[in-house]
Amino acid sequence: MADNARAKKLADLIQEVVAQKLQRGIKDPRLGTHVTITDTRVTGDLREATVFYTVYGDDEERASAAAGLESAKGVLRSAVGAAAGTKFTPTLTFVADALPENARTIEDLLDRARASDARVREASSGAAYAGGADPYRKADDANDEDTASE
């Protein structure tokens, strides 16, 4: 079994080689400049690599990019094997990265929280204090009450 440093180094190499090959070496129109390799993970035995990618566009472009990556898998694996120089070239699995959707969901939740805060701020703008501006007793107030009761 390989150590984690070697797996990390191979993962970085795979990410770089696949990104460069997609940018310059693959002539498939489905894999234009809108595919970005975001992360790569390699198993401990260096046999399998998972390549995470994002596609900027609609659902149709995402589906066509996934099909293009599957069809170019052999060419990309050959490029990785030539660059890595290892005994066994890891098999590549392409997975669409969920990071943009998660970020969009978080942004929507933050927008809702901002809107709710604005409504509360608007509702409280004309409100007055229930018991005066400062409802807490102070030392001067206590002395006034003591002298009033005598």
Accessible surface in RSA format (square Angstrom, percent):
REM  Atomic radii and reference values for relative SASA: ProtOr
REM  Chains: A
REM  Algorithm: Lee & Richards
REM  Probe-radius: 1.40
REM  Slices: 20
REM RES _ NUM      All-atoms   Total-Side   Main-Chain    Non-polar    All polar
REM                ABS   REL    ABS   REL    ABS   REL    ABS   REL    ABS   REL
RES MET A   1   208.96 108.2 123.59  81.8  85.37 203.3  94.68  80.5 114.28 151.4
RES ALA A   2    23.26  21.4   4.06   6.3  19.20  43.7  12.95  18.2  10.31  27.3
RES ASP A   3    89.79  62.9  76.55  76.2  13.23  31.3  49.16 115.7  40.62  40.5
RES ASN A   4   128.80  88.8 121.06 117.0   7.74  18.6  33.49  80.6  95.31  92.1
RES ALA A   5    68.19  62.7  54.19  83.6  14.00  31.9  62.21  87.6   5.98  15.9
RES ARG A   6   126.41  53.1 122.93  62.7   3.48   8.3  36.79  50.3  89.62  54.3
RES ALA A   7    10.48   9.6   9.84  15.2   0.63   1.4  10.14  14.3   0.34   0.9
RES LYS A   8   123.06  60.0 118.67  72.8   4.38  10.4  88.28  79.5  34.77  37.0
RES LYS A   9   150.81  73.6 146.03  89.6   4.77  11.4  92.09  82.9  58.71  62.5
RES LEU A  10    13.46   7.5   9.88   7.1   3.58   9.0  12.92   9.1   0.54   1.4
RES ALA A  11     5.12   4.7   4.85   7.5   0.26   0.6   5.12   7.2   0.00   0.0
RES ASP A  12    66.40  46.5  61.20  60.9   5.19  12.3  28.35  66.7  38.05  37.9
RES LEU A  13    57.00  31.7  53.33  38.2   3.66   9.2  56.46  39.7   0.54   1.4
RES ILE A  14     0.00   0.0   0.00   0.0   0.00   0.0   0.00   0.0   0.00   0.0
RES GLN A  15    50.32  28.1  50.32  36.8   0.00   0.0  10.07  21.4  40.25  30.5
RES GLU A  16    99.56  57.2  92.87  70.3   6.69  15.9  28.78  55.7  70.78  57.8
RES VAL A  17    19.34  12.7  18.10  16.4   1.25   3.0  18.74  16.3   0.61   1.7
RES VAL A  18     0.16   0.1   0.10   0.1   0.06   0.1   0.16   0.1   0.00   0.0
RES ALA A  19    41.06  37.8  35.11  54.2   5.95  13.5  37.18  52.4   3.88  10.3
RES GLN A  20    78.16  43.7  76.78  56.1   1.38   3.3  18.09  38.5  60.08  45.6
RES LYS A  21    64.50  31.5  61.02  37.4   3.48   8.3  17.59  15.8  46.91  50.0
RES LEU A  22    13.83   7.7   7.94   5.7   5.89  14.8   8.14   5.7   5.69  15.3
RES GLN A  23   135.52  75.8 100.30  73.3  35.22  83.9  32.38  68.9 103.14  78.2
RES ARG A  24   167.31  70.2 145.50  74.2  21.81  51.9  66.06  90.3 101.25  61.4
RES GLY A  25    33.76  41.6   0.00   N/A  33.76  41.6  14.64  40.2  19.12  42.8
RES ILE A  26    28.07  16.0  11.78   8.8  16.29  39.3  13.54   9.7  14.54  39.4
RES LYS A  27   178.92  87.3 149.70  91.9  29.22  69.6 120.66 108.6  58.26  62.1
RES ASP A  28    31.37  22.0  19.12  19.0  12.25  29.0  16.55  39.0  14.81  14.8
RES PRO A  29   120.24  87.6  93.88  85.6  26.36  95.8 105.02  86.7  15.22  94.6
RES ARG A  30    86.83  36.5  80.66  41.1   6.17  14.7  38.85  53.1  47.99  29.1
RES LEU A  31     4.20   2.3   0.12   0.1   4.08  10.3   0.12   0.1   4.08  11.0
RES GLY A  32    32.83  40.5   0.00   N/A  32.83  40.5  27.49  75.4   5.35  12.0
RES THR A  33   141.84 100.9 108.64 110.1  33.20  79.1  84.28 113.2  57.56  87.0
RES HIS A  34    49.39  27.0  45.74  31.8   3.64   9.3  35.16  36.2  14.23  16.6
RES VAL A  35    17.98  11.8   0.59   0.5  17.38  41.9   0.59   0.5  17.38  47.1
RES THR A  36    55.42  39.4  52.40  53.1   3.02   7.2  43.50  58.4  11.92  18.0
RES ILE A  37    15.90   9.0   1.38   1.0  14.52  35.0   1.38   1.0  14.52  39.4
RES THR A  38    47.94  34.1  21.87  22.2  26.07  62.1  26.78  36.0  21.17  32.0
RES ASP A  39    46.63  32.7  46.59  46.4   0.04   0.1  14.97  35.2  31.66  31.6
RES THR A  40     7.45   5.3   0.09   0.1   7.36  17.5   0.09   0.1   7.36  11.1
RES ARG A  41   147.28  61.8 142.59  72.7   4.70  11.2  53.19  72.7  94.09  57.0
RES VAL A  42    22.15  14.6   0.00   0.0  22.15  53.4   1.22   1.1  20.93  56.8
RES THR A  43    60.20  42.8  51.49  52.2   8.71  20.8  59.43  79.8   0.76   1.2
RES GLY A  44    30.02  37.0   0.00   N/A  30.02  37.0  17.45  47.9  12.57  28.2
RES ASP A  45    79.74  55.9  63.09  62.8  16.64  39.4  29.19  68.7  50.54  50.4
RES LEU A  46    21.14  11.8  19.92  14.2   1.22   3.1  19.92  14.0   1.22   3.3
RES ARG A  47   115.44  48.5 114.72  58.5   0.71   1.7  25.93  35.4  89.50  54.2
RES GLU A  48    99.62  57.2  98.96  74.9   0.67   1.6  19.09  36.9  80.53  65.7
RES ALA A  49     0.56   0.5   0.00   0.0   0.56   1.3   0.24   0.3   0.31   0.8
RES THR A  50    40.66  28.9  40.57  41.1   0.09   0.2  11.26  15.1  29.40  44.4
RES VAL A  51     0.00   0.0   0.00   0.0   0.00   0.0   0.00   0.0   0.00   0.0
RES PHE A  52    35.06  17.5  35.06  21.7   0.00   0.0  35.06  21.3   0.00   0.0
RES TYR A  53    11.09   5.2  11.01   6.3   0.08   0.2   1.94   1.5   9.15  11.3
RES THR A  54     8.86   6.3   5.04   5.1   3.82   9.1   8.66  11.6   0.20   0.3
RES VAL A  55    12.29   8.1   1.45   1.3  10.84  26.1   1.45   1.3  10.84  29.4
RES TYR A  56   139.19  65.0 129.11  73.5  10.08  26.2  97.59  73.3  41.60  51.3
RES GLY A  57    36.75  45.3   0.00   N/A  36.75  45.3  21.87  60.0  14.89  33.3
RES ASP A  58    86.21  60.4  74.94  74.6  11.27  26.6  45.23 106.4  40.98  40.9
RES ASP A  59   107.44  75.3 100.97 100.5   6.47  15.3  38.04  89.5  69.41  69.2
RES GLU A  60   137.61  79.0 127.49  96.5  10.12  24.1  48.22  93.3  89.40  73.0
RES GLU A  61    72.28  41.5  71.34  54.0   0.94   2.2  20.90  40.4  51.38  41.9
RES ARG A  62    73.91  31.0  71.17  36.3   2.74   6.5  36.88  50.4  37.03  22.4
RES ALA A  63    65.60  60.3  52.21  80.6  13.39  30.4  59.96  84.4   5.64  14.9
RES SER A  64    37.37  31.6  31.30  41.8   6.07  14.0  29.02  61.8   8.35  11.7
RES ALA A  65     0.00   0.0   0.00   0.0   0.00   0.0   0.00   0.0   0.00   0.0
RES ALA A  66    37.30  34.3  35.28  54.4   2.03   4.6  36.45  51.3   0.85   2.2
RES ALA A  67    47.69  43.8  36.85  56.9  10.83  24.6  44.01  62.0   3.68   9.7
RES GLY A  68     0.00   0.0   0.00   N/A   0.00   0.0   0.00   0.0   0.00   0.0
RES LEU A  69     0.25   0.1   0.25   0.2   0.00   0.0   0.25   0.2   0.00   0.0
RES GLU A  70    91.77  52.7  77.94  59.0  13.84  32.9  44.56  86.2  47.21  38.5
RES SER A  71    75.81  64.1  37.80  50.4  38.01  87.6  44.42  94.6  31.39  44.0
RES ALA A  72     6.73   6.2   3.48   5.4   3.26   7.4   6.73   9.5   0.00   0.0
RES LYS A  73    60.36  29.4  60.36  37.0   0.00   0.0  32.72  29.4  27.65  29.4
RES GLY A  74    48.31  59.6   0.00   N/A  48.31  59.6  40.58 111.4   7.73  17.3
RES VAL A  75    77.42  50.9  72.48  65.6   4.94  11.9  75.67  65.7   1.76   4.8
RES LEU A  76     0.38   0.2   0.22   0.2   0.16   0.4   0.28   0.2   0.10   0.3
RES ARG A  77    76.73  32.2  76.27  38.9   0.45   1.1  21.13  28.9  55.59  33.7
RES SER A  78    77.98  65.9  61.80  82.5  16.18  37.3  41.36  88.1  36.62  51.3
RES ALA A  79    21.74  20.0  11.19  17.3  10.54  24.0  18.86  26.6   2.88   7.6
RES VAL A  80     0.00   0.0   0.00   0.0   0.00   0.0   0.00   0.0   0.00   0.0
RES GLY A  81    17.89  22.1   0.00   N/A  17.89  22.1   9.22  25.3   8.67  19.4
RES ALA A  82    90.45  83.2  51.59  79.6  38.86  88.4  63.69  89.7  26.76  70.9
RES ALA A  83    53.35  49.1  18.71  28.9  34.64  78.8  29.64  41.7  23.71  62.8
RES ALA A  84    24.26  22.3   0.53   0.8  23.73  54.0   1.08   1.5  23.18  61.4
RES GLY A  85    67.98  83.8   0.00   N/A  67.98  83.8  34.00  93.3  33.98  76.1
RES THR A  86    43.17  30.7  19.95  20.2  23.22  55.3  25.08  33.7  18.09  27.4
RES LYS A  87   216.03 105.4 169.80 104.2  46.24 110.1 123.84 111.5  92.20  98.2
RES PHE A  88    74.04  37.0  67.26  41.7   6.78  17.6  68.67  41.6   5.38  15.4
RES THR A  89    28.40  20.2  24.56  24.9   3.84   9.1   8.97  12.1  19.43  29.4
RES PRO A  90     0.00   0.0   0.00   0.0   0.00   0.0   0.00   0.0   0.00   0.0
RES THR A  91    56.93  40.5  56.87  57.7   0.06   0.1  50.37  67.7   6.57   9.9
RES LEU A  92     3.15   1.8   0.00   0.0   3.15   7.9   0.00   0.0   3.15   8.5
RES THR A  93    66.62  47.4  66.62  67.5   0.00   0.0  42.68  57.3  23.94  36.2
RES PHE A  94    21.59  10.8   2.90   1.8  18.68  48.6   2.90   1.8  18.68  53.5
RES VAL A  95    57.91  38.1  54.58  49.4   3.34   8.0  57.91  50.3   0.00   0.0
RES ALA A  96    65.10  59.9  48.04  74.1  17.06  38.8  48.04  67.7  17.06  45.2
RES ASP A  97    31.37  22.0  24.62  24.5   6.75  16.0   0.70   1.7  30.67  30.6
RES ALA A  98    56.24  51.7  51.59  79.6   4.65  10.6  53.86  75.9   2.38   6.3
RES LEU A  99   113.60  63.3 111.46  79.7   2.14   5.4 112.54  79.0   1.06   2.9
RES PRO A 100    40.33  29.4  30.93  28.2   9.40  34.2  37.92  31.3   2.40  14.9
RES GLU A 101    68.50  39.3  66.91  50.6   1.59   3.8  50.41  97.5  18.09  14.8
RES ASN A 102    81.84  56.4  80.26  77.6   1.59   3.8  16.29  39.2  65.55  63.4
RES ALA A 103    48.81  44.9  43.91  67.8   4.90  11.2  48.15  67.8   0.67   1.8
RES ARG A 104   127.06  53.3 121.87  62.1   5.19  12.3  62.15  84.9  64.91  39.3
RES THR A 105    76.05  54.1  73.63  74.6   2.41   5.7  50.66  68.0  25.39  38.4
RES ILE A 106    99.02  56.3  99.02  73.8   0.00   0.0  99.02  71.3   0.00   0.0
RES GLU A 107    90.60  52.0  90.60  68.5   0.00   0.0  36.76  71.1  53.84  44.0
RES ASP A 108    76.61  53.7  74.06  73.7   2.55   6.0  21.10  49.7  55.51  55.4
RES LEU A 109    91.10  50.7  86.35  61.8   4.75  11.9  86.51  60.8   4.59  12.3
RES LEU A 110    78.97  44.0  78.57  56.2   0.40   1.0  78.75  55.3   0.22   0.6
RES ASP A 111    76.07  53.3  69.64  69.3   6.44  15.2  27.22  64.1  48.86  48.7
RES ARG A 112   162.69  68.3 156.20  79.6   6.49  15.5  71.68  98.0  91.01  55.2
RES ALA A 113    51.11  47.0  42.47  65.5   8.64  19.6  50.27  70.8   0.84   2.2
RES ARG A 114   138.24  58.0 131.33  66.9   6.91  16.4  70.67  96.6  67.57  40.9
RES ALA A 115    46.66  42.9  38.10  58.8   8.56  19.5  45.51  64.1   1.14   3.0
RES SER A 116    43.05  36.4  42.81  57.1   0.25   0.6  14.95  31.8  28.11  39.4
RES ASP A 117    80.97  56.7  77.45  77.1   3.52   8.3  12.41  29.2  68.56  68.4
RES ALA A 118    46.56  42.8  42.98  66.3   3.58   8.1  43.74  61.6   2.82   7.5
RES ARG A 119   154.47  64.9 148.28  75.6   6.20  14.8  73.83 100.9  80.64  48.9
RES VAL A 120    99.90  65.7  96.67  87.5   3.23   7.8  99.43  86.4   0.46   1.3
RES ARG A 121   154.74  65.0 150.33  76.6   4.41  10.5  71.13  97.2  83.60  50.7
RES GLU A 122   136.95  78.6 122.89  93.0  14.06  33.5  43.43  84.0  93.52  76.4
RES ALA A 123    83.90  77.1  50.78  78.4  33.12  75.4  62.45  87.9  21.45  56.8
RES SER A 124    64.92  54.9  49.59  66.2  15.33  35.3  36.31  77.3  28.61  40.1
RES SER A 125    93.48  79.0  54.06  72.2  39.42  90.8  44.35  94.5  49.13  68.8
RES GLY A 126    75.68  93.3   0.00   N/A  75.68  93.3  42.95 117.9  32.73  73.3
RES ALA A 127    75.43  69.4  39.53  61.0  35.91  81.7  49.56  69.8  25.87  68.5
RES ALA A 128    96.67  88.9  62.98  97.2  33.70  76.7  70.15  98.8  26.52  70.3
RES TYR A 129   162.35  75.8 139.34  79.3  23.01  59.9  95.77  72.0  66.58  82.1
RES ALA A 130   118.23 108.7  69.03 106.5  49.19 111.9  79.27 111.6  38.95 103.2
RES GLY A 131    59.23  73.0   0.00   N/A  59.23  73.0  33.23  91.2  26.00  58.2
RES GLY A 132    39.90  49.2   0.00   N/A  39.90  49.2  33.99  93.3   5.91  13.2
RES ALA A 133    83.64  76.9  57.99  89.5  25.65  58.4  58.03  81.7  25.62  67.9
RES ASP A 134    72.78  51.0  50.01  49.8  22.77  53.9  29.63  69.7  43.16  43.0
RES PRO A 135    92.86  67.7  59.35  54.1  33.51 121.8  65.24  53.9  27.62 171.7
RES TYR A 136   169.28  79.0 161.18  91.7   8.10  21.1 117.05  88.0  52.22  64.4
RES ARG A 137   177.90  74.7 148.76  75.8  29.14  69.4  55.26  75.5 122.63  74.3
RES LYS A 138   120.53  58.8 111.33  68.3   9.20  21.9  84.42  76.0  36.10  38.5
RES ALA A 139    79.61  73.2  62.83  97.0  16.77  38.2  70.86  99.8   8.75  23.2
RES ASP A 140   105.23  73.7 102.85 102.4   2.38   5.6  28.90  68.0  76.33  76.1
RES ASP A 141    62.72  43.9  60.93  60.6   1.79   4.2  12.87  30.3  49.86  49.7
RES ALA A 142    43.42  39.9  41.07  63.4   2.35   5.4  42.95  60.5   0.47   1.3
RES ASN A 143    90.99  62.8  88.60  85.6   2.40   5.8  22.64  54.5  68.36  66.1
RES ASP A 144    91.09  63.8  86.60  86.2   4.49  10.6  27.20  64.0  63.89  63.7
RES GLU A 145    84.50  48.5  77.78  58.8   6.72  16.0  41.49  80.3  43.00  35.1
RES ASP A 146    85.43  59.8  83.35  83.0   2.08   4.9  22.65  53.3  62.78  62.6
RES THR A 147    96.72  68.8  79.87  81.0  16.85  40.2  67.04  90.0  29.68  44.9
RES ALA A 148    87.91  80.8  48.91  75.5  39.00  88.7  60.67  85.4  27.24  72.2
RES SER A 149    96.97  81.9  57.29  76.5  39.67  91.4  52.43 111.6  44.54  62.4
RES GLU A 150   175.38 100.7 109.52  82.9  65.86 156.8  62.95 121.8 112.42  91.8
END  Absolute sums over single chains surface
CHAIN  1 A    10548.3       8531.0       2017.3       5867.7       4680.6
END  Absolute sums over all chains
TOTAL         10548.3       8531.0       2017.3       5867.7       4680.6
